[in-house]
Amino acid sequence: MPTHHEIPATPETMVLGYFDAALAPVLTVESGDTVTLHSHPAGGRESLHPDPARVPADLTVALDRLKPGPGPHFVTGPVRVRGAEPGDMLQVDILDLKFRLDWGFVAILPLLGTLPDEFTDYETVHADIDVARGVCRLPWGTELPLDPFFGILGTAPPAAWGRVGTPVPRAFGGNMDNKEMRVGTSLFLPVFNPGAGFYAGDGHGVQGDGEVCITALETGLTGTFRLTVRKDLPGAWPFAETPTDLMSIGLHESLDEAMRQAVREMVRLVCARTNLTRNQAYMLCSLAGNLRITQTVDGNKGVHMLMPKAALAPKG
């Protein structure tokens, strides 16, 4: 029977700003087990809520004790999954997401974002999170529906890469900032090291496609995931499946190249699931696939394609 595990948000169970295949696992699980992990919001002390009473003690402890890496993100993990080997895929079923904080922040920061030269009046604002009503309230009065997800979901990078900063999403996933990673979605991540080394962090309360100013509503989340080793899935690039759509992922410094990769990967995924030829799959992408700009701010920009599963006739 699968076992459930829980990882608290402590300095012993997370790192700040990097991924590293050499890190010892904070937890070892069997394939098919479920894991609930707790996380802190990205950012440093300058991003904390101005009311100290609303800043949890464990966040302050983490800021005091963790040595920062090249990125601003707390990431919980790594989690070792027994049986995972290089060349496998790790299936991450997103089962539940809950808010740990009643606030989040949004910021305009130096040299970051989509229009860094046009927005130099740097500012951080805080929004109240009302879980009971399912909304956040921005300082100017606008209320937006909450739609939480983890911006960072990934496996450990290849050992040869050494320590890798959290800001740039890569072949192992990481800081993809993809708003489709909500409850009910399954993410499939390449495994580069024995045990996979699963990480999660960078909780978002709501985000638009693009994340144009550099942040979403940055907040702390608790997530529950089912981690399953898949040895039957070819390919070495992340993809996902929502309740309604198959999703391909493109990541590149060039938005055009990220778009091309998303299309190319969807053609591959469609061919793997159906009897369609590459030409037929390409035409189907033109008729039924929907390209979305994931984010434009993380070094490697993101584009994803959503293909309705209703348009995919299974292999006969």
C-alpha positions as MATLAB code, in Angstrom:
seq = 'MPTHHEIPATPETMVLGYFDAALAPVLTVESGDTVTLHSHPAGGRESLHPDPARVPADLTVALDRLKPGPGPHFVTGPVRVRGAEPGDMLQVDILDLKFRLDWGFVAILPLLGTLPDEFTDYETVHADIDVARGVCRLPWGTELPLDPFFGILGTAPPAAWGRVGTPVPRAFGGNMDNKEMRVGTSLFLPVFNPGAGFYAGDGHGVQGDGEVCITALETGLTGTFRLTVRKDLPGAWPFAETPTDLMSIGLHESLDEAMRQAVREMVRLVCARTNLTRNQAYMLCSLAGNLRITQTVDGNKGVHMLMPKAALAPKG';
ca = [
       0.000    0.000    0.000;
       1.271    3.512   -0.745;
       2.534    5.493    2.246;
       1.944    9.160    2.981;
       4.826   11.381    4.091;
       5.103   14.989    5.257;
       8.019   17.421    5.007;
       7.974   20.505    7.237;
       9.341   23.887    6.162;
      12.583   23.870    8.141;
      16.185   24.775    7.288;
      16.977   21.057    7.293;
      14.445   20.264    4.561;
      15.024   23.053    2.064;
      17.627   25.113    0.272;
      17.601   28.725   -0.861;
      18.261   29.613   -4.460;
      19.764   26.507   -6.051;
      19.437   22.871   -7.124;
      22.262   20.363   -6.749;
      22.366   16.649   -7.567;
      24.943   16.190   -4.794;
      22.520   17.127   -2.014;
      21.432   14.332    0.316;
      17.705   13.573    0.170;
      15.530   14.953    2.941;
      13.133   12.033    2.451;
      13.121    8.682    0.635;
       9.823    7.275   -0.646;
       8.564    4.379   -2.721;
       7.135    4.904   -6.184;
       3.434    5.687   -5.786;
       3.769    7.240   -2.323;
       2.256   10.630   -1.553;
       4.164   13.537   -0.057;
       2.866   16.704    1.574;
       5.501   19.417    1.668;
       5.483   22.902    3.073;
       7.203   25.883    1.469;
       8.059   29.535    1.972;
       7.541   32.366   -0.510;
      10.383   33.508   -2.721;
      12.159   36.739   -1.863;
      14.168   38.046    1.055;
      13.476   40.196    4.081;
      12.525   43.156    1.908;
       9.516   41.148    0.696;
       8.133   40.298    4.128;
       4.796   41.671    5.239;
       5.231   44.956    7.136;
       3.198   43.562   10.061;
       5.600   41.227   11.927;
       2.672   39.388   13.466;
       1.757   38.082   10.010;
       5.232   36.670    9.310;
       5.483   33.061   10.542;
       8.404   32.194   12.792;
       9.592   29.368   10.530;
      10.049   31.821    7.636;
      12.202   34.085    9.790;
      14.252   31.107   10.955;
      14.812   29.990    7.362;
      15.998   33.471    6.356;
      18.358   33.543    9.339;
      19.874   30.103    8.852;
      19.912   29.205    5.153;
      22.876   30.308    3.065;
      21.490   31.920   -0.096;
      22.410   30.666   -3.535;
      22.130   32.514   -6.848;
      18.327   32.582   -6.776;
      15.618   33.990   -4.452;
      13.525   30.822   -4.145;
      13.124   28.523   -1.167;
      12.790   24.969   -2.493;
      11.790   22.005   -0.379;
      13.616   18.745   -1.070;
      15.148   16.804   -2.613;
      12.926   13.746   -2.278;
      14.466   10.442   -3.383;
      12.076    8.026   -5.102;
      13.286    4.443   -4.965;
      13.644    2.811   -8.358;
      14.030    6.029  -10.321;
      16.993    5.857  -12.697;
      18.388    8.154  -15.389;
      16.241    7.880  -18.500;
      13.014    7.358  -16.531;
      10.279    9.948  -16.104;
       8.869   11.001  -12.732;
       5.111   11.445  -12.746;
       4.069   14.161  -10.288;
       0.331   14.155   -9.626;
      -0.709   17.438   -8.002;
      -3.310   16.332   -5.469;
      -3.814   19.319   -3.182;
      -2.620   22.909   -2.658;
      -3.253   25.010    0.431;
      -2.168   28.496    1.481;
       0.236   28.842    4.412;
      -0.006   32.637    4.555;
      -2.814   35.191    4.500;
      -0.736   37.521    2.320;
       1.463   37.593   -0.731;
       3.603   40.167   -2.476;
       4.082   41.554   -5.980;
       7.206   43.476   -6.977;
       8.923   45.511   -9.669;
      12.654   44.899   -9.271;
      15.808   46.346  -10.861;
      16.843   44.897  -14.240;
      14.096   42.251  -14.122;
      10.749   41.767  -15.780;
       9.636   42.188  -19.371;
      10.127   45.983  -19.536;
      13.025   46.655  -17.125;
      14.098   49.910  -18.776;
      10.590   51.362  -18.676;
       9.740   50.556  -15.043;
      12.433   51.933  -12.742;
      10.224   53.150   -9.896;
      10.862   49.956   -7.954;
       8.102   48.858   -5.629;
       6.858   45.927   -3.573;
       3.205   45.720   -2.554;
       1.352   43.226   -0.397;
      -2.040   41.686   -1.085;
      -4.366   40.133    1.481;
      -5.370   36.532    0.821;
      -8.917   35.573    1.819;
      -9.092   31.791    1.502;
     -12.712   31.658    2.711;
     -13.826   33.918   -0.147;
     -11.271   32.562   -2.616;
      -9.836   35.972   -3.511;
      -6.848   38.204   -2.981;
      -7.277   41.944   -2.488;
      -4.673   44.274   -3.999;
      -3.764   47.569   -2.295;
      -5.755   49.614   -4.830;
      -8.902   47.607   -4.116;
      -9.034   45.105   -6.991;
      -9.977   41.562   -6.008;
      -8.784   38.595   -8.058;
      -9.795   34.934   -7.760;
      -7.133   32.773   -6.151;
      -5.602   30.128   -8.417;
      -2.629   28.624   -6.556;
       0.246   26.622   -8.011;
       3.935   25.997   -7.410;
       6.193   27.971   -9.741;
       9.010   25.486   -9.129;
       8.544   21.757   -9.685;
      11.586   19.800  -10.755;
      13.995   16.938  -10.454;
      17.678   17.258   -9.618;
      19.754   18.542  -12.558;
      22.404   16.371  -14.195;
      25.341   15.918  -11.809;
      27.773   17.290  -14.409;
      26.017   20.666  -14.235;
      26.967   21.098  -10.569;
      25.041   23.634   -8.513;
      22.379   25.337  -10.636;
      20.543   28.528   -9.674;
      16.775   28.424   -9.325;
      15.745   31.325  -11.600;
      16.140   29.649  -15.020;
      13.907   26.680  -15.956;
      15.689   23.898  -17.804;
      15.352   20.265  -18.891;
      14.727   19.172  -15.278;
      11.776   21.557  -14.950;
      12.398   23.962  -12.091;
      11.153   27.538  -12.243;
       8.679   27.031  -15.084;
       6.089   29.387  -13.541;
       3.322   27.575  -15.403;
      -0.126   28.446  -14.059;
      -1.527   25.154  -15.387;
       0.248   23.298  -12.535;
      -2.860   23.447  -10.418;
      -4.673   20.634   -8.590;
      -5.586   17.835  -10.992;
      -2.596   18.280  -13.296;
       0.087   15.600  -13.702;
       3.595   16.764  -14.551;
       6.135   14.409  -16.106;
       9.785   15.234  -15.391;
      12.944   13.612  -16.779;
      15.120   11.753  -14.283;
      18.837   12.533  -14.510;
      20.058   10.945  -11.278;
      19.276    7.795   -9.275;
      16.283    8.574   -7.051;
      15.156   11.539   -9.202;
      15.533   14.173   -6.458;
      12.146   15.926   -6.520;
      11.910   19.587   -5.449;
       9.019   22.032   -5.096;
       8.756   25.673   -4.093;
       7.930   29.225   -5.190;
       4.264   29.234   -4.248;
       1.993   31.491   -6.306;
      -1.484   32.636   -5.307;
      -2.436   33.786   -8.798;
      -0.540   34.628  -11.994;
      -1.304   35.651  -15.531;
       0.266   33.945  -18.526;
       3.533   35.840  -18.971;
       4.233   36.864  -15.340;
       5.379   40.068  -17.007;
       6.572   42.270  -14.108;
       8.792   39.436  -12.653;
       6.539   38.103   -9.862;
       3.229   36.374   -9.477;
       1.412   36.793   -6.173;
       4.316   35.284   -4.231;
       3.199   33.366   -1.164;
       3.711   30.215    0.882;
       1.927   27.007   -0.108;
       1.561   23.481    1.163;
       1.311   20.906   -1.610;
       0.469   17.220   -1.721;
       1.892   15.147   -4.583;
       1.911   11.527   -5.699;
       5.351   10.559   -7.036;
       5.471    7.635   -9.465;
       8.403    6.307  -11.463;
       7.517    5.804  -15.127;
       9.779    3.545  -17.183;
       7.364    3.354  -20.108;
       7.535    6.951  -21.347;
      10.094    7.870  -24.006;
      11.592   11.326  -24.162;
      13.774   13.479  -21.945;
      11.787   16.701  -21.705;
       9.028   17.830  -19.313;
       5.395   17.633  -20.324;
       2.094   17.624  -18.474;
      -1.496   16.518  -18.602;
      -4.414   18.481  -17.170;
      -7.874   16.957  -16.681;
      -8.816   18.197  -20.174;
      -5.588   18.756  -22.128;
      -2.217   17.314  -23.037;
       0.451   19.980  -22.535;
       3.846   20.381  -24.184;
       6.495   22.728  -22.810;
       9.023   24.923  -24.590;
      11.878   26.722  -22.808;
      14.443   28.933  -24.525;
      16.034   32.395  -24.336;
      14.206   33.148  -27.580;
      10.427   33.195  -27.367;
      10.317   32.042  -31.003;
      12.489   29.024  -30.214;
      10.437   28.204  -27.099;
       7.335   28.278  -29.316;
       8.952   25.972  -31.863;
       9.958   23.545  -29.136;
       6.430   23.493  -27.712;
       5.033   22.663  -31.158;
       7.730   20.066  -31.855;
       7.154   18.404  -28.487;
       3.379   18.323  -29.001;
       3.840   16.616  -32.373;
       5.985   14.014  -30.610;
       3.459   13.541  -27.805;
       0.521   13.231  -30.204;
       2.355   10.635  -32.311;
       3.191    8.645  -29.182;
      -0.487    8.526  -28.142;
      -2.184    7.991  -31.477;
      -1.711    6.345  -34.863;
      -1.278    9.717  -36.555;
       1.706   10.421  -38.785;
       3.958   13.396  -37.991;
       2.269   15.353  -40.795;
      -1.174   14.565  -39.403;
      -0.103   15.456  -35.852;
       1.337   18.762  -37.089;
      -1.916   19.590  -38.870;
      -3.903   18.675  -35.754;
      -1.744   21.073  -33.728;
      -2.705   23.815  -36.169;
      -6.415   23.039  -35.827;
      -6.823   22.187  -32.153;
      -3.627   23.105  -30.295;
      -3.525   26.327  -28.267;
      -0.175   28.049  -27.699;
       0.218   30.073  -24.496;
       3.088   32.243  -23.306;
       4.005   30.755  -19.940;
       6.393   33.454  -18.755;
       8.752   36.007  -20.304;
      10.986   36.787  -17.323;
      13.016   33.744  -16.231;
      15.988   33.789  -18.603;
      14.646   30.845  -20.573;
      11.224   32.064  -21.626;
       8.327   29.618  -21.641;
       5.683   28.678  -24.177;
       3.288   25.777  -23.716;
       0.738   24.180  -26.009;
      -2.556   22.779  -24.783;
      -4.103   20.041  -26.909;
      -7.643   18.963  -25.937;
      -7.564   15.264  -25.132;
     -10.936   14.958  -26.830;
      -9.119   15.582  -30.121;
      -6.803   12.596  -29.625;
      -8.031    9.270  -30.931;
      -6.187    6.554  -28.957;
      -4.026    4.014  -30.673;
      -6.078    1.152  -32.021;
];
